[in-house]
Amino acid sequence: MNLDDLLDKVVSKETFIAFVKALKEDKIDEEEKDKINPPSPYSPRANGWENGDIPGFLDAIEAFGEDSYHITEEPSWKNFALLLYAGKFYE
């Protein structure tokens, strides 16, 4: 199942943890692919990760949280998952 599908299914602690595990595996998979075929420094990496280090990842989460109308004041497992997912690609 892809990350978008898993994100849509986040409704509980268990589904959130499953999403986090899949996000982690996606990053590990990308790192393995990048070892075989190194990406250009000017393009996204194999699985679309724009933010490859912790500070960049956290900056993207912060920016998405501030900018997105999808993140509401009411906390939810889905919002937590969406923030983490945005850390992958948001700039």
DSSP file (Angstrom, degrees, kcal/mol; ACC not computed):
  #  RESIDUE AA STRUCTURE BP1 BP2  ACC     N-H-->O    O-->H-N    N-H-->O    O-->H-N    TCO  KAPPA ALPHA  PHI   PSI    X-CA   Y-CA   Z-CA
    1    1 A M              0   0    0      0, 0.0     2,-0.1     0, 0.0     0, 0.0   0.000 360.0 360.0 360.0 138.1    0.0    0.0    0.0
    2    2 A N     >  -     0   0    0      1,-0.1     4,-2.2     4,-0.0     5,-0.2  -0.329 360.0-105.5 -82.6 168.6    1.4    3.4   -0.8
    3    3 A L  H  > S+     0   0    0      1,-0.2     4,-2.8     2,-0.2     5,-0.2   0.857 117.9  55.7 -63.3 -37.6    1.8    6.3    1.6
    4    4 A D  H  > S+     0   0    0      2,-0.2     4,-2.0     1,-0.2    -1,-0.2   0.926 109.7  46.7 -61.1 -44.0   -1.2    8.3    0.3
    5    5 A D  H  > S+     0   0    0      2,-0.2     4,-0.9     1,-0.2    -2,-0.2   0.916 113.3  48.4 -64.2 -43.5   -3.5    5.3    0.9
    6    6 A L  H >< S+     0   0    0     -4,-2.2     3,-0.7     1,-0.2     4,-0.4   0.903 108.7  54.1 -64.0 -40.5   -2.1    4.7    4.4
    7    7 A L  H >< S+     0   0    0     -4,-2.8     3,-1.5     1,-0.3    -1,-0.2   0.910 104.7  54.5 -59.4 -42.8   -2.5    8.3    5.3
    8    8 A D  H 3< S+     0   0    0     -4,-2.0    -1,-0.3     1,-0.3    -2,-0.2   0.764 107.5  51.9 -61.1 -25.1   -6.1    8.2    4.3
    9    9 A K  T << S+     0   0    0     -4,-0.9     2,-0.6    -3,-0.7    -1,-0.3   0.417  76.8 119.3 -95.2   0.6   -6.6    5.3    6.7
   10   10 A V    <   +     0   0    0     -3,-1.5    68,-0.2    -4,-0.4     3,-0.1  -0.566  21.1 129.4 -73.5 115.4   -5.1    6.9    9.8
   11   11 A V        +     0   0    0     -2,-0.6     2,-0.3     1,-0.2    -1,-0.2   0.349  64.8  28.6-141.1  -3.6   -7.8    7.1   12.4
   12   12 A S  S  > S-     0   0    0     -3,-0.2     4,-2.2    65,-0.1    -1,-0.2  -0.903  87.6 -91.4-151.5 173.8   -6.2    5.6   15.5
   13   13 A K  H  > S+     0   0    0     -2,-0.3     4,-2.6     1,-0.2     5,-0.2   0.913 123.7  51.4 -58.2 -43.4   -2.9    5.1   17.3
   14   14 A E  H  > S+     0   0    0      1,-0.2     4,-2.1     2,-0.2    -1,-0.2   0.912 111.6  44.4 -64.4 -43.9   -2.4    1.8   15.6
   15   15 A T  H  > S+     0   0    0      2,-0.2     4,-1.9     1,-0.2    -1,-0.2   0.831 112.5  53.8 -72.2 -29.7   -3.0    3.1   12.1
   16   16 A F  H  X S+     0   0    0     -4,-2.2     4,-2.6     2,-0.2    -2,-0.2   0.937 109.1  47.8 -64.6 -46.8   -0.7    6.1   12.9
   17   17 A I  H  X S+     0   0    0     -4,-2.6     4,-2.5     1,-0.2    -2,-0.2   0.893 110.1  52.6 -62.3 -39.6    2.1    3.8   14.0
   18   18 A A  H  X S+     0   0    0     -4,-2.1     4,-2.1     2,-0.2    -1,-0.2   0.895 110.3  49.0 -61.7 -39.3    1.6    1.7   10.8
   19   19 A F  H  X S+     0   0    0     -4,-1.9     4,-2.6     2,-0.2    -2,-0.2   0.930 110.1  50.0 -65.6 -45.2    1.9    5.0    8.8
   20   20 A V  H  X S+     0   0    0     -4,-2.6     4,-2.5     1,-0.2    -2,-0.2   0.909 110.4  51.0 -59.4 -43.0    5.1    6.0   10.6
   21   21 A K  H  X S+     0   0    0     -4,-2.5     4,-2.4     1,-0.2    -1,-0.2   0.919 111.5  47.1 -61.1 -44.0    6.6    2.6    9.9
   22   22 A A  H  X S+     0   0    0     -4,-2.1     4,-2.2     2,-0.2    -2,-0.2   0.880 110.8  52.0 -66.5 -38.0    5.7    2.8    6.2
   23   23 A L  H  X S+     0   0    0     -4,-2.6     4,-1.9     2,-0.2    -2,-0.2   0.918 111.0  48.0 -63.3 -43.4    7.2    6.4    6.0
   24   24 A K  H  X S+     0   0    0     -4,-2.5     4,-2.4     1,-0.2    -2,-0.2   0.927 111.8  49.1 -61.0 -46.2   10.4    5.1    7.7
   25   25 A E  H  X S+     0   0    0     -4,-2.4     4,-2.7     1,-0.2    -1,-0.2   0.853 107.5  55.8 -64.1 -34.5   10.6    2.2    5.3
   26   26 A D  H  X S+     0   0    0     -4,-2.2     4,-2.1     2,-0.2    -1,-0.2   0.905 109.5  46.2 -62.7 -41.9   10.0    4.5    2.3
   27   27 A K  H  X S+     0   0    0     -4,-1.9     4,-2.3     2,-0.2    -2,-0.2   0.909 112.7  49.1 -68.6 -42.4   13.0    6.6    3.4
   28   28 A I  H  X S+     0   0    0     -4,-2.4     4,-2.0     2,-0.2    -2,-0.2   0.923 111.2  50.8 -61.7 -44.3   15.2    3.5    3.9
   29   29 A D  H  X S+     0   0    0     -4,-2.7     4,-2.3     1,-0.2    -2,-0.2   0.907 109.5  50.7 -59.3 -43.5   14.2    2.2    0.5
   30   30 A E  H  X S+     0   0    0     -4,-2.1     4,-2.8     1,-0.2    16,-0.3   0.913 107.4  52.8 -62.7 -42.6   15.1    5.5   -1.1
   31   31 A E  H  X S+     0   0    0     -4,-2.3     4,-1.2     1,-0.2    -1,-0.2   0.885 109.8  48.9 -61.6 -38.5   18.5    5.6    0.5
   32   32 A E  H  X S+     0   0    0     -4,-2.0     4,-1.3     2,-0.2     3,-0.3   0.922 112.2  48.1 -65.6 -43.9   19.2    2.1   -0.9
   33   33 A K  H  X S+     0   0    0     -4,-2.3     4,-2.7     1,-0.2     3,-0.2   0.899 109.1  54.1 -61.9 -40.5   18.1    3.2   -4.3
   34   34 A D  H  < S+     0   0    0     -4,-2.8    -1,-0.2     1,-0.2    -2,-0.2   0.773 102.3  57.7 -68.3 -25.6   20.2    6.3   -4.1
   35   35 A K  H  < S+     0   0    0     -4,-1.2    -1,-0.2    -3,-0.3    -2,-0.2   0.879 113.0  40.2 -67.7 -37.1   23.3    4.2   -3.3
   36   36 A I  H  < S+     0   0    0     -4,-1.3    -2,-0.2     1,-0.3    -1,-0.2   0.895 134.9  18.2 -77.5 -42.0   22.8    2.3   -6.6
   37   37 A N  S  < S-     0   0    0     -4,-2.7    -1,-0.3    -5,-0.1    -2,-0.1  -0.760  84.1-146.2-134.2  85.6   21.8    5.3   -8.7
   38   38 A P        -     0   0    0      0, 0.0    -3,-0.1     0, 0.0    -4,-0.1  -0.231  20.8-126.8 -57.7 135.5   22.9    8.6   -7.0
   39   39 A P        -     0   0    0      0, 0.0     6,-0.1     0, 0.0    -5,-0.0  -0.334  23.2 -97.4 -79.8 162.8   20.4   11.5   -7.7
   40   40 A S    >   -     0   0    0      4,-0.2     3,-1.3     1,-0.1     0, 0.0  -0.512  29.6-125.3 -69.6 145.8   21.2   14.9   -9.1
   41   41 A P  T 3  S+     0   0    0      0, 0.0    -1,-0.1     0, 0.0     4,-0.1   0.612 108.8  56.2 -69.0  -8.2   21.6   17.5   -6.4
   42   42 A Y  T 3  S+     0   0    0      2,-0.1    -2,-0.0     0, 0.0     0, 0.0   0.267 102.4  58.4-107.8  10.5   18.9   19.5   -8.2
   43   43 A S  S <  S-     0   0    0     -3,-1.3     5,-0.0     1,-0.0     0, 0.0  -0.928  91.0 -87.2-136.2 161.0   16.1   17.0   -8.3
   44   44 A P        -     0   0    0      0, 0.0    -4,-0.2     0, 0.0     6,-0.2  -0.236  51.0-106.9 -61.7 157.4   14.0   15.0   -5.9
   45   45 A R    >   -     0   0    0      4,-1.2     3,-2.1    -6,-0.1   -14,-0.1  -0.161  46.2 -75.8 -80.7-179.1   15.5   11.7   -4.8
   46   46 A A  T 3  S+     0   0    0      1,-0.3    -1,-0.1   -16,-0.3   -16,-0.0   0.794 131.3  32.4 -52.0 -41.6   14.2    8.3   -5.9
   47   47 A N  T 3  S-     0   0    0    -21,-0.1    -1,-0.3   -20,-0.1   -17,-0.1   0.250 121.5 -97.4-104.0  12.6   11.1    8.2   -3.7
   48   48 A G    <   +     0   0    0     -3,-2.1     2,-0.5     1,-0.3    -2,-0.1   0.586  65.8 157.1  89.0  10.3   10.4   11.9   -3.8
   49   49 A W        +     0   0    0      1,-0.2    -4,-1.2   -22,-0.1    -1,-0.3  -0.590  14.5 175.2 -73.0 121.4   12.0   13.0   -0.5
   50   50 A E  S    S+     0   0    0     38,-3.1     2,-0.7    -2,-0.5    39,-0.2   0.705  72.0  55.3 -91.6 -26.4   12.9   16.6   -0.7
   51   51 A N        +     0   0    0     37,-1.3    -1,-0.2    36,-0.2    39,-0.1  -0.866  59.3 168.4-116.9  97.7   14.1   16.9    2.9
   52   52 A G        +     0   0    0     -2,-0.7     2,-0.3    -3,-0.1    -1,-0.1   0.530  57.4  58.2 -92.1  -7.4   16.8   14.3    3.6
   53   53 A D  S  > S-     0   0    0      1,-0.1     4,-2.6     0, 0.0     5,-0.2  -0.813  87.4-109.1-121.9 165.8   18.1   15.5    7.0
   54   54 A I  H  > S+     0   0    0     -2,-0.3     4,-2.9     1,-0.2     5,-0.3   0.916 115.2  49.2 -61.0 -48.2   16.4   16.0   10.4
   55   55 A P  H  > S+     0   0    0      0, 0.0     4,-2.6     0, 0.0    -1,-0.2   0.925 114.5  45.8 -59.9 -41.9   16.6   19.8   10.4
   56   56 A G  H  > S+     0   0    0      2,-0.2     4,-2.1     1,-0.2    -2,-0.2   0.906 113.2  50.2 -65.0 -40.7   15.1   20.0    6.9
   57   57 A F  H  X S+     0   0    0     -4,-2.6     4,-1.9     2,-0.2    -1,-0.2   0.929 113.6  44.7 -61.1 -47.7   12.4   17.5    7.7
   58   58 A L  H  X S+     0   0    0     -4,-2.9     4,-2.5     1,-0.2    -2,-0.2   0.868 110.3  54.7 -68.5 -36.8   11.4   19.4   10.9
   59   59 A D  H  X S+     0   0    0     -4,-2.6     4,-2.8    -5,-0.3    -1,-0.2   0.912 108.5  49.7 -60.4 -41.7   11.5   22.7    9.0
   60   60 A A  H  X S+     0   0    0     -4,-2.1     4,-2.8     2,-0.2     5,-0.2   0.901 110.1  50.0 -65.2 -40.8    9.1   21.3    6.5
   61   61 A I  H  X S+     0   0    0     -4,-1.9     4,-2.5     2,-0.2    -2,-0.2   0.935 112.6  47.6 -61.2 -46.0    6.8   20.0    9.3
   62   62 A E  H  X S+     0   0    0     -4,-2.5     4,-1.9     2,-0.2    -2,-0.2   0.939 114.3  45.7 -60.9 -48.5    6.8   23.4   10.9
   63   63 A A  H  X S+     0   0    0     -4,-2.8     4,-2.5     1,-0.2     5,-0.2   0.913 113.8  48.3 -64.0 -43.4    6.1   25.3    7.6
   64   64 A F  H  X S+     0   0    0     -4,-2.8     4,-2.7     1,-0.2     7,-0.2   0.909 109.8  53.3 -63.9 -41.0    3.4   22.9    6.6
   65   65 A G  H  < S+     0   0    0     -4,-2.5    -1,-0.2    -5,-0.2    -2,-0.2   0.877 114.4  41.8 -60.5 -38.1    1.8   23.2   10.0
   66   66 A E  H  < S+     0   0    0     -4,-1.9    -2,-0.2    -5,-0.2    -1,-0.2   0.856 123.0  37.6 -75.5 -36.2    1.8   27.0    9.7
   67   67 A D  H  < S+     0   0    0     -4,-2.5     2,-0.3    -5,-0.2    -2,-0.2   0.747  94.8  91.9 -90.0 -25.9    0.6   27.1    6.1
   68   68 A S     <  -     0   0    0     -4,-2.7     3,-0.5    -5,-0.2    -4,-0.0  -0.536  51.0-162.4 -87.5 133.4   -1.9   24.3    5.7
   69   69 A Y  S    S+     0   0    0     -2,-0.3    -1,-0.1     1,-0.2    -4,-0.0   0.575  89.8  73.7 -78.7 -10.7   -5.6   24.6    6.2
   70   70 A H  S    S+     0   0    0      1,-0.1     2,-0.8     2,-0.1    -1,-0.2   0.771  80.8  77.6 -72.9 -26.1   -5.7   20.8    6.5
   71   71 A I  S    S-     0   0    0     -3,-0.5     2,-0.1    -7,-0.2    -1,-0.1  -0.770  72.2-168.6 -90.1 113.7   -4.1   21.1   10.0
   72   72 A T        -     0   0    0     -2,-0.8     4,-0.1     2,-0.3    -2,-0.1  -0.438  35.9-110.1 -96.8 170.7   -6.9   22.1   12.4
   73   73 A E  S    S+     0   0    0     -2,-0.1    -1,-0.1     2,-0.1    -2,-0.0   0.778  99.6  85.8 -68.9 -26.7   -6.7   23.2   16.0
   74   74 A E  S    S-     0   0    0      1,-0.1    -2,-0.3     5,-0.0     5,-0.1  -0.667  85.2-129.5 -78.9 115.8   -8.3   19.9   17.0
   75   75 A P        +     0   0    0      0, 0.0     2,-0.3     0, 0.0    -2,-0.1  -0.347  36.7 164.4 -66.9 145.7   -5.5   17.3   17.4
   76   76 A S     >  -     0   0    0     -4,-0.1     4,-2.1     1,-0.1     5,-0.2  -0.984  50.8-114.3-154.2 158.2   -6.0   14.0   15.6
   77   77 A W  H  > S+     0   0    0     -2,-0.3     4,-2.4     1,-0.2     5,-0.2   0.877 118.5  55.9 -60.3 -36.8   -3.9   11.0   14.6
   78   78 A K  H  > S+     0   0    0      2,-0.2     4,-2.9     1,-0.2    -1,-0.2   0.916 106.0  49.6 -63.1 -43.8   -4.5   12.0   11.0
   79   79 A N  H  > S+     0   0    0      2,-0.2     4,-2.3     1,-0.2    -1,-0.2   0.906 110.4  50.4 -62.4 -40.9   -3.1   15.5   11.6
   80   80 A F  H  X S+     0   0    0     -4,-2.1     4,-2.0     1,-0.2    -2,-0.2   0.934 113.2  46.1 -61.1 -44.9    0.0   14.1   13.2
   81   81 A A  H  X S+     0   0    0     -4,-2.4     4,-2.7     1,-0.2    -2,-0.2   0.906 110.6  52.9 -64.3 -42.1    0.5   11.7   10.3
   82   82 A L  H  X S+     0   0    0     -4,-2.9     4,-2.4     1,-0.2    -1,-0.2   0.893 107.5  51.8 -62.2 -40.2   -0.1   14.5    7.8
   83   83 A L  H  X S+     0   0    0     -4,-2.3     4,-1.3     2,-0.2    -1,-0.2   0.934 111.6  46.3 -61.3 -46.0    2.5   16.7    9.4
   84   84 A L  H  < S+     0   0    0     -4,-2.0     4,-0.5     1,-0.2     3,-0.3   0.911 111.8  51.3 -63.5 -41.1    5.1   13.8    9.2
   85   85 A Y  H >X S+     0   0    0     -4,-2.7     3,-1.6     1,-0.2     4,-0.6   0.905 105.8  55.3 -62.4 -41.0    4.2   13.1    5.6
   86   86 A A  H >X S+     0   0    0     -4,-2.4     4,-3.1     1,-0.3     3,-0.6   0.809  94.7  68.9 -62.4 -29.0    4.6   16.8    4.8
   87   87 A G  H 3< S+     0   0    0     -4,-1.3    -1,-0.3    -3,-0.3   -36,-0.2   0.748  94.1  59.6 -60.7 -22.1    8.2   16.6    6.2
   88   88 A K  H <4 S+     0   0    0     -3,-1.6   -38,-3.1    -4,-0.5   -37,-1.3   0.878 127.7   2.2 -71.0 -39.5    9.0   14.4    3.2
   89   89 A F  H << S+     0   0    0     -4,-0.6    -2,-0.2    -3,-0.6    -3,-0.1   0.627  93.5 109.4-129.3 -19.6    8.2   16.9    0.5
   90   90 A Y     <        0   0    0     -4,-3.1   -27,-0.1    -5,-0.2   -26,-0.1  -0.418 360.0 360.0 -73.9 138.7    7.1   20.3    1.7
   91   91 A E              0   0    0     -2,-0.1    -1,-0.1   -31,-0.1    -4,-0.0   0.355 360.0 360.0-126.6 360.0    9.6   23.1    1.2
